[in-house]
Amino acid sequence: MSFLLKYDHLRKILGEIDSCLVAFSGGVDSTLLLKVAHMVLGAKRVLAVTVASDIYPPEEIEEAAELARSIGVGHLVVETEGLGNPVFATNPPDRCYHCKKEIYARLWEEARIHGLNSVLDGVNADDAADYRPGLKAAKEMDVRSPLQEAGLTKEEIRALSRHLGLPTAGKAASPCLATRFPYGTPITREGLLRVAEGEKFLRQLGIPELRVRDHGNLARIEVPENYFALVIQRSGEINDKLKQLGYTYVTLDIKGFRSGSMNETLKLEVNQLQQVGQLRA
């Protein structure tokens, strides 16, 4: 099925929704969802809400507000507890579940206040392929994912965004900063700040998509392979900056950028358990 047919399906899904609050990060997925919801339902029946928390860089809030204004939809910023949740702060493998439960509860409060009968998020058809405990929270909280329901993949969402002239078509994905820490490593405000500052510095060097993974006193930099040469060329500046932020060691991951690399340890543990089970059998 072409992305244009899926686009028609998306419009049909949204057309069956009387009114909605869109969980709006300003990323490629939620921007497309907000744009199409506005086209189908009109400005009075759609509200964009962006969550402000320690786990999101402040500049993303400003970008989301500007995007919502450009689309013509009302926009609110709400705060959540974030690090105040002790379960979340300990960074268990299901960290995202606890975070999303809190966020979705807050979004439903706003939806009821504004007389909106549904809460939507920007989860797409590719998201089910990775470990995403937040999807369970969405199901429990009756949050719908129209992009996923329409079968739209990330690349199709980018293609459709270009088709609609959205400025986010080529925008790099930017999951919350908590994803930069290995599971089991406590998440602190100081740790989040230094990761955010490190990534901001690297983006200013001209690297659009990257991660600074925090392993205590070691920073592991992930960039696409075609940016390896730039990182090596500017290694002195990068090393100095990240050491100023508190890291002792700075490394370049030779496997390159990949989304969700912290989940690789979980997959390895699952494989090891399966192998043990096979041996015992």
KESEGU-982261 format. One record per residue (C-alpha): z negated, y, x negated; chain; residue number from 1. Coordinates in Angstrom, 3 decimals, m for minus. Layout:
<rs>
+----------+----------+----------+---+-----+
|       pz |       py |       px | c |   k |
+----------+----------+----------+---+-----+
|        Z |        Y |        X | A | NUM |
...
+----------+----------+----------+---+-----+
</rs>
This chain:
<rs>
+----------+----------+----------+---+-----+
|       pz |       py |       px | c |   k |
+----------+----------+----------+---+-----+
|    0.000 |    0.000 |    0.000 | A |   1 |
|    0.967 |    3.399 |   m1.442 | A |   2 |
|   m1.636 |    6.088 |   m1.878 | A |   3 |
|    0.087 |    8.142 |    0.844 | A |   4 |
|   m0.426 |    5.327 |    3.357 | A |   5 |
|   m4.049 |    5.127 |    2.259 | A |   6 |
|   m4.227 |    8.895 |    2.704 | A |   7 |
|   m3.133 |    8.460 |    6.321 | A |   8 |
|   m5.817 |    5.810 |    6.726 | A |   9 |
|   m8.407 |    8.200 |    5.254 | A |  10 |
|   m7.402 |   10.914 |    7.701 | A |  11 |
|   m7.739 |    8.433 |   10.562 | A |  12 |
|  m11.233 |    7.399 |    9.415 | A |  13 |
|  m12.334 |   11.022 |    9.188 | A |  14 |
|  m10.732 |   11.820 |   12.514 | A |  15 |
|  m13.052 |    9.303 |   14.160 | A |  16 |
|  m16.076 |   11.132 |   12.724 | A |  17 |
|  m17.188 |   14.023 |   14.906 | A |  18 |
|  m18.920 |   15.977 |   12.126 | A |  19 |
|  m20.188 |   15.305 |    8.634 | A |  20 |
|  m22.209 |   16.341 |    5.618 | A |  21 |
|  m20.418 |   15.517 |    2.354 | A |  22 |
|  m22.518 |   14.699 |   m0.713 | A |  23 |
|  m20.650 |   17.056 |   m2.995 | A |  24 |
|  m20.852 |   16.899 |   m6.790 | A |  25 |
|  m17.631 |   18.802 |   m7.410 | A |  26 |
|  m16.075 |   15.764 |   m9.092 | A |  27 |
|  m12.605 |   14.415 |   m8.385 | A |  28 |
|  m13.763 |   11.998 |   m5.654 | A |  29 |
|  m16.056 |   14.223 |   m3.603 | A |  30 |
|  m13.663 |   17.163 |   m3.891 | A |  31 |
|  m10.821 |   15.160 |   m2.389 | A |  32 |
|  m13.118 |   13.877 |    0.347 | A |  33 |
|  m14.317 |   17.392 |    1.168 | A |  34 |
|  m10.783 |   18.773 |    1.207 | A |  35 |
|   m9.468 |   16.119 |    3.594 | A |  36 |
|  m12.569 |   16.310 |    5.815 | A |  37 |
|  m12.000 |   20.064 |    6.102 | A |  38 |
|   m8.316 |   19.533 |    6.937 | A |  39 |
|   m9.108 |   16.953 |    9.618 | A |  40 |
|  m12.340 |   18.278 |   11.151 | A |  41 |
|  m12.289 |   22.005 |   10.402 | A |  42 |
|  m14.846 |   24.177 |    8.622 | A |  43 |
|  m17.388 |   24.271 |   11.461 | A |  44 |
|  m17.858 |   20.493 |   11.489 | A |  45 |
|  m18.119 |   19.932 |    7.721 | A |  46 |
|  m20.859 |   20.929 |    5.286 | A |  47 |
|  m20.897 |   20.351 |    1.519 | A |  48 |
|  m24.305 |   19.733 |   m0.032 | A |  49 |
|  m24.912 |   19.546 |   m3.768 | A |  50 |
|  m28.081 |   18.075 |   m5.207 | A |  51 |
|  m29.849 |   19.987 |   m7.974 | A |  52 |
|  m31.985 |   17.884 |  m10.289 | A |  53 |
|  m32.896 |   17.477 |  m13.946 | A |  54 |
|  m30.324 |   14.706 |  m14.231 | A |  55 |
|  m27.391 |   17.056 |  m13.556 | A |  56 |
|  m26.187 |   19.840 |  m15.894 | A |  57 |
|  m26.732 |   23.287 |  m14.258 | A |  58 |
|  m23.087 |   24.309 |  m14.771 | A |  59 |
|  m21.993 |   21.511 |  m12.422 | A |  60 |
|  m23.888 |   23.181 |   m9.561 | A |  61 |
|  m21.986 |   26.418 |  m10.128 | A |  62 |
|  m18.644 |   24.600 |  m10.316 | A |  63 |
|  m19.370 |   22.741 |   m7.065 | A |  64 |
|  m20.262 |   25.973 |   m5.263 | A |  65 |
|  m17.004 |   27.603 |   m6.371 | A |  66 |
|  m14.936 |   24.576 |   m5.321 | A |  67 |
|  m16.544 |   24.484 |   m1.869 | A |  68 |
|  m15.801 |   28.181 |   m1.414 | A |  69 |
|  m12.173 |   27.673 |   m2.450 | A |  70 |
|  m11.783 |   24.871 |    0.091 | A |  71 |
|  m13.369 |   27.010 |    2.798 | A |  72 |
|  m16.404 |   24.892 |    3.572 | A |  73 |
|  m20.041 |   25.933 |    3.844 | A |  74 |
|  m22.093 |   24.877 |    0.845 | A |  75 |
|  m25.796 |   24.247 |    0.245 | A |  76 |
|  m27.771 |   23.294 |   m2.835 | A |  77 |
|  m30.870 |   21.152 |   m2.293 | A |  78 |
|  m33.414 |   19.956 |   m4.835 | A |  79 |
|  m34.764 |   16.433 |   m5.185 | A |  80 |
|  m37.801 |   15.083 |   m6.970 | A |  81 |
|  m35.860 |   13.356 |   m9.767 | A |  82 |
|  m38.225 |   12.759 |  m12.679 | A |  83 |
|  m41.160 |   13.230 |  m10.323 | A |  84 |
|  m40.410 |    9.740 |   m9.026 | A |  85 |
|  m42.360 |    7.462 |  m11.417 | A |  86 |
|  m40.172 |    4.435 |  m10.703 | A |  87 |
|  m37.011 |    6.339 |  m11.532 | A |  88 |
|  m38.537 |    7.865 |  m14.685 | A |  89 |
|  m39.309 |    4.423 |  m16.139 | A |  90 |
|  m35.552 |    3.738 |  m16.019 | A |  91 |
|  m35.362 |    0.203 |  m14.574 | A |  92 |
|  m31.956 |   m1.476 |  m14.088 | A |  93 |
|  m32.038 |   m0.471 |  m10.404 | A |  94 |
|  m32.846 |    3.159 |  m11.285 | A |  95 |
|  m29.815 |    4.406 |   m9.350 | A |  96 |
|  m31.032 |    2.690 |   m6.177 | A |  97 |
|  m34.322 |    4.616 |   m6.183 | A |  98 |
|  m32.572 |    7.891 |   m7.001 | A |  99 |
|  m29.950 |    7.493 |   m4.285 | A | 100 |
|  m32.536 |    6.541 |   m1.665 | A | 101 |
|  m34.297 |    9.837 |   m2.257 | A | 102 |
|  m31.041 |   11.819 |   m2.311 | A | 103 |
|  m29.664 |   10.258 |    0.867 | A | 104 |
|  m32.937 |   10.832 |    2.715 | A | 105 |
|  m32.760 |   14.512 |    1.741 | A | 106 |
|  m29.121 |   14.756 |    2.812 | A | 107 |
|  m29.890 |   13.222 |    6.188 | A | 108 |
|  m32.589 |   15.867 |    6.696 | A | 109 |
|  m29.971 |   18.583 |    6.174 | A | 110 |
|  m27.445 |   16.799 |    8.383 | A | 111 |
|  m29.920 |   16.734 |   11.280 | A | 112 |
|  m30.907 |   20.372 |   10.735 | A | 113 |
|  m27.236 |   21.398 |   10.958 | A | 114 |
|  m26.392 |   19.078 |   13.865 | A | 115 |
|  m24.075 |   16.823 |   11.850 | A | 116 |
|  m23.875 |   13.180 |   12.853 | A | 117 |
|  m22.826 |   11.532 |    9.582 | A | 118 |
|  m23.380 |   11.655 |    5.810 | A | 119 |
|  m20.469 |   10.795 |    3.536 | A | 120 |
|  m20.242 |   10.122 |   m0.192 | A | 121 |
|  m17.367 |    9.915 |   m2.667 | A | 122 |
|  m17.642 |    6.253 |   m3.639 | A | 123 |
|  m14.145 |    4.818 |   m4.212 | A | 124 |
|  m12.574 |    1.363 |   m4.173 | A | 125 |
|  m13.057 |    0.850 |   m7.928 | A | 126 |
|  m16.808 |    1.382 |   m7.818 | A | 127 |
|  m17.548 |   m2.087 |   m6.477 | A | 128 |
|  m16.285 |   m3.587 |   m9.758 | A | 129 |
|  m19.202 |   m2.156 |  m11.766 | A | 130 |
|  m22.957 |   m2.580 |  m11.447 | A | 131 |
|  m23.895 |    0.142 |   m8.969 | A | 132 |
|  m27.254 |   m0.391 |   m7.244 | A | 133 |
|  m26.767 |    2.958 |   m5.503 | A | 134 |
|  m24.266 |    1.266 |   m3.202 | A | 135 |
|  m27.119 |   m0.753 |   m1.711 | A | 136 |
|  m29.026 |    2.457 |   m1.003 | A | 137 |
|  m25.996 |    3.957 |    0.748 | A | 138 |
|  m25.705 |    0.908 |    2.988 | A | 139 |
|  m29.419 |    0.973 |    3.849 | A | 140 |
|  m29.300 |    4.702 |    4.612 | A | 141 |
|  m26.161 |    4.467 |    6.777 | A | 142 |
|  m24.113 |    6.635 |    4.413 | A | 143 |
|  m20.367 |    6.087 |    4.726 | A | 144 |
|  m17.815 |    6.010 |    1.908 | A | 145 |
|  m14.441 |    6.905 |    3.497 | A | 146 |
|  m12.507 |    6.771 |    0.208 | A | 147 |
|  m13.660 |    3.213 |   m0.326 | A | 148 |
|  m13.005 |    2.335 |    3.312 | A | 149 |
|   m9.433 |    3.578 |    2.901 | A | 150 |
|   m9.027 |    1.462 |   m0.258 | A | 151 |
|   m8.367 |    4.437 |   m2.540 | A | 152 |
|   m8.786 |    3.727 |   m6.255 | A | 153 |
|   m9.681 |    6.350 |   m8.856 | A | 154 |
|   m6.089 |    6.742 |  m10.024 | A | 155 |
|   m4.835 |    7.025 |   m6.439 | A | 156 |
|   m7.469 |    9.681 |   m5.771 | A | 157 |
|   m6.210 |   11.625 |   m8.788 | A | 158 |
|   m2.610 |   11.237 |   m7.575 | A | 159 |
|   m3.539 |   12.392 |   m4.082 | A | 160 |
|   m5.515 |   15.305 |   m5.531 | A | 161 |
|   m2.403 |   16.416 |   m7.430 | A | 162 |
|   m0.371 |   16.003 |   m4.243 | A | 163 |
|   m2.791 |   18.352 |   m2.445 | A | 164 |
|   m2.956 |   20.793 |   m5.359 | A | 165 |
|   m6.640 |   20.291 |   m6.085 | A | 166 |
|   m7.864 |   21.634 |   m9.460 | A | 167 |
|  m10.016 |   18.538 |   m9.993 | A | 168 |
|   m7.085 |   16.090 |  m10.221 | A | 169 |
|   m7.502 |   15.705 |  m13.976 | A | 170 |
|  m11.231 |   16.355 |  m14.176 | A | 171 |
|  m13.217 |   13.903 |  m16.292 | A | 172 |
|  m15.862 |   11.795 |  m14.583 | A | 173 |
|  m19.418 |   13.003 |  m15.176 | A | 174 |
|  m22.107 |   10.646 |  m13.886 | A | 175 |
|  m25.723 |   11.755 |  m14.001 | A | 176 |
|  m27.354 |   12.231 |  m17.399 | A | 177 |
|  m29.762 |    9.338 |  m16.792 | A | 178 |
|  m26.860 |    6.970 |  m17.534 | A | 179 |
|  m27.045 |    7.999 |  m21.216 | A | 180 |
|  m30.284 |    6.081 |  m21.796 | A | 181 |
|  m30.738 |    2.304 |  m22.238 | A | 182 |
|  m32.518 |    0.631 |  m19.347 | A | 183 |
|  m36.256 |    0.501 |  m19.956 | A | 184 |
|  m36.265 |    3.692 |  m22.031 | A | 185 |
|  m38.359 |    6.298 |  m20.164 | A | 186 |
|  m36.322 |    9.302 |  m19.044 | A | 187 |
|  m37.824 |   12.687 |  m19.909 | A | 188 |
|  m36.772 |   16.260 |  m19.251 | A | 189 |
|  m36.533 |   16.850 |  m23.014 | A | 190 |
|  m34.260 |   13.837 |  m23.454 | A | 191 |
|  m31.971 |   14.948 |  m20.643 | A | 192 |
|  m31.732 |   18.444 |  m22.106 | A | 193 |
|  m30.731 |   17.294 |  m25.563 | A | 194 |
|  m28.091 |   14.932 |  m24.192 | A | 195 |
|  m26.695 |   17.748 |  m22.028 | A | 196 |
|  m26.632 |   20.154 |  m24.982 | A | 197 |
|  m24.992 |   17.594 |  m27.242 | A | 198 |
|  m22.239 |   16.840 |  m24.739 | A | 199 |
|  m21.674 |   20.531 |  m24.042 | A | 200 |
|  m21.181 |   21.152 |  m27.774 | A | 201 |
|  m18.644 |   18.307 |  m28.071 | A | 202 |
|  m16.700 |   19.526 |  m25.050 | A | 203 |
|  m16.480 |   22.959 |  m26.687 | A | 204 |
|  m14.697 |   21.258 |  m29.599 | A | 205 |
|  m11.931 |   20.254 |  m27.185 | A | 206 |
|  m13.010 |   16.752 |  m26.163 | A | 207 |
|  m12.750 |   16.563 |  m22.354 | A | 208 |
|  m14.212 |   13.091 |  m21.776 | A | 209 |
|  m17.189 |   11.835 |  m23.760 | A | 210 |
|  m20.738 |   10.545 |  m23.690 | A | 211 |
|  m23.715 |   11.064 |  m25.974 | A | 212 |
|  m25.749 |    7.886 |  m25.553 | A | 213 |
|  m29.406 |    8.368 |  m26.452 | A | 214 |
|  m31.043 |    5.541 |  m28.430 | A | 215 |
|  m34.250 |    7.296 |  m29.432 | A | 216 |
|  m33.640 |    8.904 |  m32.806 | A | 217 |
|  m29.982 |    7.775 |  m32.794 | A | 218 |
|  m27.142 |    9.455 |  m30.901 | A | 219 |
|  m24.155 |    7.190 |  m30.198 | A | 220 |
|  m21.046 |    9.256 |  m29.435 | A | 221 |
|  m18.339 |    7.773 |  m27.224 | A | 222 |
|  m14.928 |    9.496 |  m27.142 | A | 223 |
|  m11.418 |    8.188 |  m26.425 | A | 224 |
|   m9.789 |    6.702 |  m29.535 | A | 225 |
|   m7.262 |    9.538 |  m29.784 | A | 226 |
|  m10.202 |   11.897 |  m30.454 | A | 227 |
|  m11.677 |    9.849 |  m33.324 | A | 228 |
|   m9.841 |   11.951 |  m35.905 | A | 229 |
|  m11.205 |   15.185 |  m34.431 | A | 230 |
|  m14.771 |   13.865 |  m34.453 | A | 231 |
|  m14.430 |   12.769 |  m38.084 | A | 232 |
|  m12.815 |   16.079 |  m39.028 | A | 233 |
|  m15.706 |   18.018 |  m37.434 | A | 234 |
|  m18.365 |   15.460 |  m38.360 | A | 235 |
|  m20.402 |   17.932 |  m40.393 | A | 236 |
|  m20.771 |   20.360 |  m37.495 | A | 237 |
|  m21.461 |   17.557 |  m35.025 | A | 238 |
|  m24.062 |   15.989 |  m37.283 | A | 239 |
|  m25.824 |   19.317 |  m37.834 | A | 240 |
|  m25.861 |   20.163 |  m34.121 | A | 241 |
|  m27.209 |   16.816 |  m32.973 | A | 242 |
|  m29.851 |   16.812 |  m35.695 | A | 243 |
|  m30.921 |   20.262 |  m34.528 | A | 244 |
|  m31.384 |   18.680 |  m31.102 | A | 245 |
|  m33.756 |   16.085 |  m32.554 | A | 246 |
|  m31.633 |   13.102 |  m33.545 | A | 247 |
|  m32.116 |   11.521 |  m36.982 | A | 248 |
|  m28.911 |    9.490 |  m36.972 | A | 249 |
|  m25.511 |   10.298 |  m35.434 | A | 250 |
|  m22.882 |    7.590 |  m34.958 | A | 251 |
|  m19.365 |    7.284 |  m33.531 | A | 252 |
|  m18.882 |    4.206 |  m31.348 | A | 253 |
|  m15.689 |    2.576 |  m32.680 | A | 254 |
|  m15.113 |    0.847 |  m29.342 | A | 255 |
|  m14.416 |    4.288 |  m27.903 | A | 256 |
|  m15.245 |    5.894 |  m24.590 | A | 257 |
|  m15.929 |    3.646 |  m21.638 | A | 258 |
|  m17.715 |    4.403 |  m18.436 | A | 259 |
|  m20.890 |    2.411 |  m17.789 | A | 260 |
|  m21.338 |    1.112 |  m21.323 | A | 261 |
|  m25.108 |    0.872 |  m20.823 | A | 262 |
|  m24.396 |   m1.901 |  m18.306 | A | 263 |
|  m22.950 |   m4.065 |  m21.087 | A | 264 |
|  m26.453 |   m5.224 |  m22.003 | A | 265 |
|  m27.042 |   m6.336 |  m18.413 | A | 266 |
|  m23.791 |   m8.310 |  m18.397 | A | 267 |
|  m24.752 |   m9.920 |  m21.702 | A | 268 |
|  m28.145 |  m10.953 |  m20.310 | A | 269 |
|  m26.499 |  m12.436 |  m17.206 | A | 270 |
|  m24.043 |  m14.413 |  m19.360 | A | 271 |
|  m26.876 |  m15.704 |  m21.546 | A | 272 |
|  m28.872 |  m16.809 |  m18.504 | A | 273 |
|  m25.797 |  m18.557 |  m17.083 | A | 274 |
|  m25.233 |  m20.363 |  m20.398 | A | 275 |
|  m28.879 |  m21.486 |  m20.482 | A | 276 |
|  m28.522 |  m22.721 |  m16.925 | A | 277 |
|  m25.401 |  m24.703 |  m17.824 | A | 278 |
|  m27.141 |  m26.282 |  m20.822 | A | 279 |
|  m30.111 |  m27.310 |  m18.677 | A | 280 |
|  m27.783 |  m28.742 |  m16.056 | A | 281 |
+----------+----------+----------+---+-----+
</rs>
